[in-house]
């Protein structure tokens, strides 16, 4: 935060406080009298969408910069995948079986966070969607290692509450999916994806598209669970059809364990 102690003018906070003590009159009660930046009704107007987009981009960016975070390890994955101890609550047998990836996600985040902390804790910080399932496992693994992690929540009718393991000062909430996606990738040094649903698939293919088209530099891109991924996406068929190039299949790598993922990141050939 900028130091305002020597500024010659009152800052915005001062003026907001001043308006709370003004006389109560029809004029001061009117919406028109509210300070524009402190007027929620005004800021939520359709015409202010460009401003809200900018604010959602700027607020987390300033916070991450002030915390000195220079790079992140992105963890994508399903919100419905339970930890092994709770796999009996899974809605399907397949989900129960996928609980192994909750444990691998937690272990991977713990390893990466421990390594990050050995270098000061500002590089390769774990970042997740901040919700349950694999996201929780990622933030939880960072806590296991005694480190910090980032959570990028989105306002949804369900599954939107942040999990208890996200570092509070790095727990953000978004209205716009597009801006949230930008923050996932702006500092990414590696992308690690676990089994998931529509949201996970969206994140996988959008990130791969950015790398494939050269809009984002090539970074380690790992898919946990080869059997799962091959069962839902016929990768080779895309190449055989010519809709992607054969070499595009080298943009990602399948892994099964946390240790294998760490080695793959370390050995990644750009």
N, C-alpha and C positions, 0 to 999 in steps of 0.2 A: 504494500500500500504506500502511496506517495506521502511524504512528510509534509503536512499542511501547517506546521507550527509557525512558519515565517511568511505564509501567504498573506497578501495585503487585503484580500477579500474574504468574506464568510464563505465557508464551503457548503456543499449541498446539504450535508447532515445538519449544519447549523440552521439553515433556512427551514428545513422540515420541522425541526424542534420549535422554531419561532412561530410557525403557523399554528402550532397546537395551543398557543397561549393568547391568540388574538380574540377580540370580542366576538361573541356569537350573534351574528346578524343574518338576515336573509341573503345578503351579499356573500358573506364568508361561507355560508352553507351551500351555496350554489356550486355545482360541479365545475362551472367555468373558472372558478376562483382557485381551484386546486393547482398546485405546482404540477406541470406536465409530467415530470419524471416520477412523481409520487402519486399519480392518478392511475389506479389499476384499471378502471373502466376505459380510460383513454388508451392505455398501452395495449389493451386487449382488442381494440378495434381492428377490423380487417385491414384497414389502410396502414396500420402499423406493423404488419407482418414483416416487412423488410428490416425494421428496427429489432423486432423480436428475434429474427434469425441471426442478426449481428450480435445481439446480447448473448444468445446461447452459444455462439462461437467464442465470444470474448471472455465470458465469465470463467469457464473451466481453463481456458488457455492462460489467463492471468494467474489463477490459483496454482496450476502446475508449474508455471514459470517461477512464481514466488517460492515454491517448495524446491526449486532447483532440479526438477525431474527432466532428464534429457532424453531418455529412451525407455520404451516399454516392451513387455512381452504380452502379446494379446492372446487371451484365452476365450475361445468361443465354445459353446456346447449347450446341450439341452437343459431346460429348466426343470424337467420332470424326472431326470435321472436321480435316483435316491442313493444315499450312502449305503454301504453294505449292511450296516446294522439295522436299516429301515427298509430293506428291499422287499420285505413281506407286505409293505403298504403299496407297492407298485401296482398300477392298474393292469399291467400285462406281464406275462412271463418273460417276454423279451426285455421289457424295461428293468425287471428284476435282475436279469443277466447283465445288463449294461451298467449295473451298479459298480462293477469292477473299475469302470472308467472314472467314477467319482473318486475312488481311492487313488488312481493313477494321477488324476488332475491335482489332487491335494498334495501328493508326493512331489509331482513336478514343480508346483508353485513353491513348495518348501525349499527344494534344491535351488531353484533359480533365485529365490529371495535371499537365501543364505549367501549365495555367491555375490549378489548385488550388494549386500550389507558389508561384505569384506572389502568392497571398493568404495564404500561411503553411502550406499543405499539410494543413490540418485539415478543410476543407470539400470536398465532392464527391470523396471518395476512392473509387477503384475497388474494387468488391467483386465477387468471382466465387465459383463453387463450388470453386475451388482445384485442380481436376483438369486433365486434358489438353484438347486441342482449343481451342474458343473460349475456355474458361476460362483456359487457358495464355496465349492471345493477349492477353487482357485484362491479366493480371498482368505479362506481358512488356512490353506497351506502357508500363505504369507505370514499369518499370525503365528503358526507353529514355529516359524523361523525367527519370530520376534521382529518382523519387519512391517512395512506399510504396503498398502495396495490400493488400487483405484477401482471405483465402481461407477459405471455409467448407466443409471436407471432411466427408464422411460415411463411416462404416465400411461397406464393401461387399465382396462377394467379388472384385470386380474394379474397376479404375479409381479406387480410393480414395486412392492415394498423392498427396500434394500435389506440384504442379509446382514446379520450381526457382526460379520467379520471384516467388512469394508472399513478402512481407516476413515473416521468421521469427517476429517478435513478434506478428504479426497473422494467424498461421496456426492455425486452430482445427479441432477434430475433433468430430464429433457422432455420437451413437447414435440420437437421435430426429429424424426428418425434420421433424416439426412445429415443434420449437424452432429448428432450422436455418432454416426458412422465416421464422419470426418475425424472426430476426436479419437476413435479407436485406432486410426491408422496414421495420424500425424506424427507420432513419435515411435511407431512400431519398428522394432528390430527383428521380431519374429512373430509369426502367427501360428498358433497351435489350436487345432479344432478337434473337438470330441463329438461323438454321436449326438444328434439333435433333430429338431423338426424344421418347420418352415423358416423360422428365424435364423437358425444355424445355416441352413442351405442358402438363404439369402446372403448371409455374411460371407460364406465360402465363395460363392460364385461372383459376387461383386468384387471381392478382394482379388480373386484370380483374374478377373477381367481387367482390373487396373494394372496388374503385373503383366498380363499377356499383351496388352496394348501399349505398354511402355509408359503409362501415366503414373506408375509407381515403380520404383526400382525393385529388382528381384531381392527378396529376403527369404530366410527359411520359412517354409510353409508346410506344416506337418498335419496329417490326418490320423488321429488315433483310431484304431480299429479297422483294419483293412477289410475284414469280412463284412462289417456293417456297410462301409462306404461302397464296396463293390456290389453289394446286394441292392442298393438303392440308386446307384448311378452306373451306367454302362460306359465307363470312361473310354474303353477301347473302341466301342461302337462310334463314338464321336469322332475319333481319329480316323477310323476306317471309312466313315462317311465323308470325311474331308471338311467337316464343319469346324474342326480345330486341327492344328498341325500336330503331327506325331510328336514333335519336340515339346509341345505344350504339356504333354504328360510328365515332363521332367520339372514342371514348375512346382510340384508338390511331391511329398514322400509319405508313405504309410509307416506308422510306428505303432508299437503295442504297449510299451512301458515308459515310465518317466525317465529312466536311465537312458533308454534308447533315444528318446526325444532330445535329451540334453546333448548326447553325443552327436546327433544329427545336426543340431544347431551349431555346435563347435566345428564340425567338419563340413559345413555347407559350402559348396563351391558356387560362388556368384557368377 
